[in-house]
Amino acid sequence: MPKYILAYHRFAKFENLEAGATAMKNWLGDMGEKCVDWGNPVGLSKTVSADGIADNGGANPLSGYSIIEAGDDAEACEMAKACPILSDGKGSVEVAPIMEM
């Protein structure tokens, strides 16, 4: 079954950090074996380009990732729609197939 990376951009505003972590754990846990790697949140990224290095995380900074298995792009996107970071309308989840090499 194909694997997909879910790249999270901007976490939703939860009551506190624990509430956000619990929401993510519940959502990922509900996927069962389709969640291959729960992933982790990430710190502020640096953007490296030919012009140099920017410390601002870019226009839409990455906030975390997970890896799932899905039958196709449509199924992976449907799974991503239930992500708790989307709850306040400001977060987004980027869904991309992982290419085998």
C-alpha positions as CSV (number, residue, x, y, z in Angstrom):
1,M,0.0,0.0,0.0
2,P,1.4,3.5,-0.9
3,K,2.8,5.7,1.9
4,Y,2.1,9.4,2.3
5,I,3.7,12.1,4.3
6,L,1.3,14.5,6.1
7,A,3.1,17.8,6.5
8,Y,1.4,20.0,9.1
9,H,1.5,23.7,8.7
10,R,0.6,25.8,11.8
11,F,-1.0,24.2,14.8
12,A,-4.6,25.0,15.8
13,K,-5.1,27.0,19.0
14,F,-5.9,24.5,21.7
15,E,-6.7,25.2,25.3
16,N,-3.2,24.1,26.2
17,L,-0.3,22.0,24.8
18,E,-1.6,18.9,26.5
19,A,-5.0,19.2,24.8
20,G,-3.4,19.6,21.4
21,A,-1.2,16.6,22.0
22,T,-4.2,14.5,23.1
23,A,-6.2,15.5,20.1
24,M,-3.4,14.5,17.7
25,K,-2.8,11.2,19.5
26,N,-6.5,10.3,19.4
27,W,-6.7,11.2,15.7
28,L,-3.6,9.2,14.7
29,G,-4.5,6.4,17.0
30,D,-7.9,6.1,15.3
31,M,-6.1,5.3,12.0
32,G,-4.8,2.1,13.5
33,E,-2.2,0.4,11.4
34,K,-2.6,2.9,8.6
35,C,-0.6,5.3,10.6
36,V,2.9,4.0,9.9
37,D,4.9,6.7,11.8
38,W,3.1,9.1,14.2
39,G,5.9,11.6,13.5
40,N,6.6,14.6,15.6
41,P,6.2,18.4,15.9
42,V,9.1,20.4,14.6
43,G,10.8,23.6,15.7
44,L,11.1,26.8,13.6
45,S,12.8,25.9,10.3
46,K,15.4,27.7,8.3
47,T,15.0,28.2,4.6
48,V,18.1,27.6,2.6
49,S,18.3,29.0,-1.0
50,A,20.9,30.2,-3.4
51,D,20.5,33.7,-1.8
52,G,21.4,32.4,1.7
53,I,19.7,31.2,4.8
54,A,16.6,32.7,6.3
55,D,15.6,32.0,9.9
56,N,11.9,32.8,9.5
57,G,10.6,29.4,8.6
58,G,9.3,30.5,5.2
59,A,5.9,31.7,4.1
60,N,4.1,28.7,5.6
61,P,6.3,27.1,8.2
62,L,6.2,23.4,8.8
63,S,5.0,22.5,12.3
64,G,5.2,18.6,12.2
65,Y,4.7,15.5,10.1
66,S,3.3,11.9,10.2
67,I,3.4,9.0,7.7
68,I,0.3,7.1,6.7
69,E,-0.6,4.3,4.3
70,A,-3.6,4.8,2.0
71,G,-4.9,3.2,-1.2
72,D,-4.5,6.4,-3.2
73,D,-4.3,10.2,-3.0
74,A,-8.0,10.6,-2.5
75,E,-8.0,8.3,0.5
76,A,-5.0,10.0,2.0
77,C,-6.6,13.4,1.6
78,E,-9.8,12.1,3.2
79,M,-7.8,10.9,6.2
80,A,-6.1,14.3,6.4
81,K,-9.4,16.2,6.5
82,A,-10.0,14.9,10.1
83,C,-6.7,16.3,11.4
84,P,-7.2,18.4,14.6
85,I,-4.9,21.2,13.4
86,L,-7.7,22.1,10.9
87,S,-10.2,22.8,13.6
88,D,-9.6,26.6,13.8
89,G,-9.5,27.1,10.1
90,K,-5.9,28.4,10.1
91,G,-3.9,25.2,9.9
92,S,-3.3,23.0,6.8
93,V,-2.1,19.6,6.0
94,E,0.0,18.9,2.9
95,V,-0.4,15.4,1.6
96,A,2.3,13.9,-0.6
97,P,3.1,10.4,-1.8
98,I,6.4,9.0,-0.7
99,M,8.3,7.7,-3.7
100,E,10.2,4.5,-3.4
101,M,13.8,4.7,-4.7
